[in-house]
Each structure stands twice: as C-alpha cells, then as structure tokens.
C-alpha cells in the first residue's frame, strides 16, 4: 500500500470514527429517551412488521450492489444508470403488493397495522433508490462525506421521533424516525454524488451483475432473512410482543459497539476491490483491521455485559429489567458478529467469490431453524438470544478457519502487528500532524 493511500485510509478512518461514534452516542442518548417514552410492545410490533418488508428482499436482492462495486471495468454512467433503474423499479414491489392486496389486508389486519405496512413500504422504496448514490461515494472513497451526512440524518431523525413520542404518537414516532433517516440520507447522497441520474441502462451490464453475484446473493438473502430477521417475528408468534421488544432492543444495544465493523467495512471494501486476487496485500489489510478490533471491542463488550443489571434499569427504565439476561447473552453474538462481518467482504470483493458466504449462511439457517423454535418456546426472548449467539459463534469459527487458509494467514501475523502497533500509531499520527498543507 502506497504512503498516499495509507494516509487517505487513516484520514477516512478518523472521519468515519468521529461521524459513526458521534452518531452512535447521539443514537444511544435518543434511544434511551425513546425507550423511556415508549413501551417494549412498540419496538416489538415494529420489528415484527419490518420482517414482512425484509421478506421482499427475497424478490429484489440479486447482487446489484456487489456487482456495481466489484465490476470496476464498466463505465460509471452505464453501471450507475443500470443499477439505479433496477433499484427504483424493484424497490416499489412491497408498496405495489400491499396496495393491490389492500381489500384482503382489511379482513386480516386492523387499519392501524395496514397504515404501518404502507408507510414502511414507502420508506423501503426511498431507501433502495439511495443505494446507487451511496455506492458511488464508497467507490470514490468519499467516506468522510458519508460519515458527515449520516451523522446529521441520524440526529435529525431522532429529534423528530422524540417530538412525536412526546406528543403521544406511540409506534408512529418510530416510523417517523425511520422515514426521516432513510428519506433524508437518500436525498443527501443524491446531492453530493458526482453522478446524478442517467438513462444509459444496459441489459448486458445487468446480466453481468447477475451472473457474478445474483444467485449466490439471492440464496444468501433468503438464509440471511432466517438468520437475522426471523427471530423477532418468531418470538412475537410463539411468545408475546413484549418479549419480541426485549429481544429487538437487546439485539440493537448489543451490536452498538460493533459499529467499528461498519467503519472498517467501508474502509476495506474499496481496497479489496483495488487489490483483487493479491493475497499478500489483502492479508495485510485483513490482519490489521481484525487486530485493531480485538483491542477495541473486547473490553467494551465485557464491561457492558458485566454491569448490565446496573445501567439498563438506570438508563432506560425498570420496564426493561427482564431484558438484562437477554442482553448479556446477546453480547456474545455482538463479538462474534464483529469478527464475522469482515470475512464476506474479502471473498466478495477480493476474490469475486460470493459462494463462501452463501454456504456459511446455509449452516447458520440450519442452526436457527433447529434450535430457534425450541429455545424460544421454553425460554422466550432469552432462548432466542441463546440460539442466535450459538449460531454465529459456530459460523464465525468456521469462516475464520477458511479465510486464514485462503490468505495463508497465521497467528504470528496478528502477533507481529500487535507488537508493531505502538510504533505504527506514532508514525501515522506524526505524519498527519506534521505533514505540510498543500
């Protein structure tokens, strides 16, 4: 990696860290406030309803983002136009489906639930049309711009949600938060993107995206639906909406520290694309990111889990006390998720191989389908937390075994970086501070 690219990575890391963790702190503060204003049932009902929206990914996710990012040889206008119009069209599918099915929905659902579904379907479309512009910014490595935009939109969305909750809108305050966040960020991506809109749709480009990533991504999406989104729905069906709310909130809070994974993901995906099939460079990037995460995440997750019985009722209220053991188990999932999430990017963008992730997701689905219903039936939300944590520990262990073989990576590679980390940190900071401005 050149010195210029290294300096750019460090700069983007600092920008993303400030933006993401600043957003996270605001998110935590506003989330605590919302948790005091709303009932566990509101969070559970939203999670159950969102499952129906996520289900539509079965029909619309065919590797479009992965193809757009990985195929750097296709001209930007052609690739972006093709991606945009695919997203714009398929993103309308939930809204059209619920609108056509409205007479039947009136028979099986209450009017407020139908309104909730239609609002979330419209938000789903807004989110999908913004993905083209986000991917362009990531391809151009404009990560500091992304960090600033996302921080502002998260804060704005929660301010709207708090005002709505204070005015008694209940679950619709959560819907408004999602609407402002997804709608505003899509508009912001559009405004700052170097590409605005084009009509150079190319069916052959769409076929190329599909051929490289389509089937694997579609299958992975089905299994991902089972793995990550099904549990709240399952708990709501087998237990109560309150239990689904406890699980949803515990899941959200246990993965707060894992935001670092998202930062590293944005930093490394363009690099893996740039160094495709270059094992030494990809190994170097992978080892450094994982070693830094080990240092930063383990202490945070351990302390939050150990003192959960103190800070959870203190911060979000006594109505959330039953969530404490659920959250403590979910921190195991949080750690496993942190070290699982970076591996797919190596295979997807470094080696254009999406099938490794799909095979791993099949294993995860088997674990969830086998353990999930049984544990939820006997232990409710706590059982769901056990099932999903066991699933990801097994999956992450096997995934790491495979990636270390692919990258010819050994324990000594991590140890060497740990030893060199203080000197490297000092060197990077000195370069950033003392580098003359041009």
Secondary structure as UniProt FT lines:
FT   HELIX           3..37
FT   HELIX           40..55
FT   HELIX           57..60
FT   HELIX           64..70
FT   TURN            72..73
FT   HELIX           76..90
FT   TURN            91..92
FT   HELIX           93..100
FT   HELIX           102..108
FT   HELIX           111..129
FT   HELIX           131..139
FT   TURN            140..141
FT   HELIX           143..166
FT   TURN            167..168
FT   HELIX           171..192
FT   HELIX           203..209
FT   HELIX           210..214
FT   HELIX           215..224
FT   HELIX           225..229
FT   HELIX           230..238
FT   HELIX           241..254
FT   TURN            257..258
FT   HELIX           259..274
FT   TURN            275..277
FT   HELIX           279..306
FT   HELIX           308..316
FT   HELIX           318..323
FT   HELIX           324..345
FT   HELIX           346..350
FT   HELIX           355..406
FT   TURN            407..408
FT   HELIX           411..434
//
